[in-house]
């Protein structure tokens, strides 16, 4: 097996598909295994050693789901070429669908991980190692999350992106120009002399999941609100108001910069240019936005005014 073959198999990971829903389970498991290989030189791990860290990665960087099933990628990844292997798979009890029973994985101390051949190639070639990480990140996550994912997976790599050239370089220019170089959520418009600083062109529907490099899939955001959008902290409603997750909390500046935005209208682009399209907003609301949205500040005030004695009582 060669390094090119490893990269080809990483790019060709088979994933569960249902329209444009996200299923980053296998990529996150591979990144977790790569971090373990890099830190400890170990390629195999017990299911229990992988389950909770993978569950946490899915909770942070996967789509919002009530339950996570780390056993599925741990078991199914062995079918993707020669990347992954399971020791003792013959003794594992499975369901009619062919999925493993968690109790069986634990009872038999089943171990899984990178195949010996793949692990050897990666340990011998730092450049290949980083290319594999870059492909996994670029193919499944927006750039604003790459550093956070590497940290959470225990990876120490330069997060350069192998496939960046495939993106349209005009997207950033067109989106920032449309919003007149101002964050559409907080209005930040900082410049160093005449050069904009700390402003990004954010994709509403991620480029890795079919989101086009079009203005109606873009929003000009400061670095803080771009990362918050990609982490599901904030979103945009179909009537183009800012959503803030109830799961987000903080005081002082965090409340001022994020929580207090709930319900406020998104700053519009220049006259004649489109706001984010409902198709992309719906995708973000389903696949990225975390939990339910907070009530807008005005809604809270109205509710308090209607409560007994003019206040809110529990």
N, C-alpha and C positions, 0 to 999 in steps of 0.2 A: 504494500500500500504506500502511496506517495503523498506528499503534502497537498498537491493539487486535488487528489482524490478525497482527502479529508475535507478540504474546503468545499468541494462539490457536494459531499454528503451533508455537511452542515447547512449549506444553502438549500438543499432539497429536503429538509425535515418534513415529514408528513405530519400534518396537524389536523385536528378536528375542525371542520368547517361548517358554518351555518350562516350564509350570507357574509356579512362583514364583521361578524362577532370575533372578538379576540380570544385566542387560546395560546398564551405564551408559556404554557407549562413546561414543555420540553426545552425551549431555550433557557428558561430560568434554572431548570435542573442542571443543564449542561454548564451554565455559568457557575453554579454552586459547586459542581464537581471540579471545574477548572480551578476555582479558588482553593479547594482542598488539595488538589494536585500540586499547585504552586507553593502553598504554605507548608504542607506536610510531606509531599512526595508520595501520597497515598492515592491510588486510583479507585479502590473499592470502598464502599461504606455500607454498614447495616441499614436496612430500611428505616429504623428508628432514628439513625443519625442523620438521615436526609429529610425525614417527614416534616419535623417542626421547622427547620430552617427554610424548607421549600414553601411550607404553608405561610410563613411570614413574608417571604418574597412575593408570593401570589397576592397576599393581602395588601402589600404596599404597591406593587407594580402591575398586578393583574387586573382584569375587569372586576367590577363590584359584583360579587356573588355571595349568597348566603352561606354556602359550604364549599370548602376546597377539598380536592381529592388527590393528595400527593402520590398515592399508590398508582394512579393511572399512568402518569409519565414515567415513573420509576420502572414500571413493568413494560409499557409499550415501546419505550425508546429502543429496546433491544431489536426491534423489527426495522429500524432505520439503518440499513447498511451494516457497517462494521464499527459503528461509533461506540456502542454500549453493550455490555454483557451482564447477565445475571448468573450468579453462582447458586446452584441448587434449585433451578427453576422447576425441575421434574417433581419436586416434593410439594410444590405450592398448590393449594386448593384454589380452584377458580370458579367463577360464576358461569352461567350458560353463555354469557356474552364473551367469555374468555378473559375477564378481568380478575385480578387476584383478590383473595379475601385477606383483609388487613391482619386478622388474627393469625392466619397461616404464615404470612410474611414474618411476623414477629416470633411465632412459636418455633419456626425453623431457622431463625437467625439468618435470613436470606440477605445476601450482599449483592449490590449492583454498582456499576461504575463504568468508567471509560475502559475500552478494550485495551489489552496489553500493547498491541501494535500502535494504536492511536496515542496512548499515554507516552510511549517511548519516543514517538516522533515529536510530540509537543515538548517533552523535556529536553530533547536534543536541539530544538530549533526555536529560539525565542521569538523570531519574526513570525513563524507559523502560528505560534501560540497567540500572539497579539492579533494576527489576521483573523483567527477563528473567533476571538472575543469581539473584534470589530464587526464581523459579519453578523454574529448573533445580536449585537446591540442595534446595528443599523437596520437590520431586517425586521425588527419587532418593536422598537421603541424610539421615541423622539430624542434628538440629541440632548435636550435639557435634562433627561433622566439618566444618561449614561454614567456619569460620575457617581450618582447616588446608588445605582444598581451595582456597580463594581465594588463600592464600599460595603454594601449590604451582603454581597456574595463573597467578600474577603479577597478580592482580586487587587493586585497591584500591577496596573498596566497603564500605558499611555493610551488614552481613549481616542486615538486618531481613527477616522472612519474610512474604511477601504472603498466604499461605494458612493462617497459624497458627490463624485462627479456626475452621477446620474440625475441629480436634482437641478432644477432650473434656477440659475443664478439670478435671473430677473425677478423671481418671486419676492425676495426680500425688498428689493428696490421699489417694486410696484405697490406692495402692501404698505410700507412705511410712507411712501408718497401719498397714497390714498388717504391715510389717517393723519397726514400733515405732521409726521414725525412726533406723534404724541401718543402716549399709552391710552388705549380706548377704555380702560377701567379707571385709572387714577389721574390721568392727565399729565403725567410726568413727561417732560420734553427736554431733558438736559442735553447740553452740547459742550464740547471742548472746542472753543472758538466757533467754527461753523460745522463741526462734525458731530453727529448724534452719538451719544454715549449711553449704553445700557438699555437700548431699545431693540426688540426682536420682532421678526415677522413670524407669528405663531400659526401653525396649522390647527384648525379646529378638528377635522378628521385627520388622523395621523397619516403622513405620507407612507409609512410602512404598511398601512392597512387601506391603501387605495385612495387616500385623500389627495386630490389634485393640487398642483401649484397654481391655483387660480385665486384671484382677489376675493371671490365669494366663499373661499375656504380659509381665508386668512384674517388675522386680527393683529394690529400693531399693539404690542404689550411691552411694558418694562420687564426687566429680567425677573423681578419678584413675581409678577402676575403671570408671566409666561410659565414659570416653573409651577406655580399654583394651579394653572389651567391643566398642565400635563399630569399633575399628581391628583387631579380630581377635587382639589380644594375649592376651586371656583369653576363656574360654567356660565353659559348664556342661555336664557330661555328663548322660546320661539318668538316672543315679542321683543327680543333683544334687550332684556334686562339681566343684570348680573345676578347669578346664583352663588350662594356660599353654603358649603356643606355644614350640616349640623354637627358633624364629627370634628370640625375644626374648632379649636379653642385657643384662647390667648387673651392677654390683657394689655393695656397701654397701647403701644404702637401697633401690636398685632391686631388689636381690635380696630384701631383707627385705619390701618392700611388694608385690612381684609374684611373683618366681620361687618363693619359699618357700610360696606359696599352693597350688602344684600338688598336687592330690589331696585337699585339705582339703574338708570338707563345707560346702555353702552354708548360711548361717544361715537357719533356717526362719521363715516368717511366723507370725503368731499361730495358735494352735490352731483348726482348723476352716477355715482359709483355704488356698487351693491354692498349691503350689509351681509354678514354670514348667512348662507343658504340654510333653510330649515333641514334639509337632508343631512347636512354635516353636523348641525347642532343636535339633531336627534341621535346621531351616532355617538357623539361625545357624551350626551346625557345618559345613554345606555351602557357604553363601554368604558367610560373613564370617570365620570362624575361620581363621587363617593357618597352614597347614602341619600338621605332626603335633604332638601334645601331649607335653610333658615327662613323664617318669616322676615319680610322687609321691615325696616325700622318703623315706617309709617303704619304698617299693619299692627305692630305691637302696640303703638301708641293708641290706635283706635280701640283695640281690645281692652287696654287699661282704662280708657275713658268710659267704657261701658260696664266695667266691673263695679261692684258695690263700693260706696264711699269714694268713688273716683280713683281707685287703685286696683292693683292686681293682688289677689289674696289666694293663698293655697291652704 
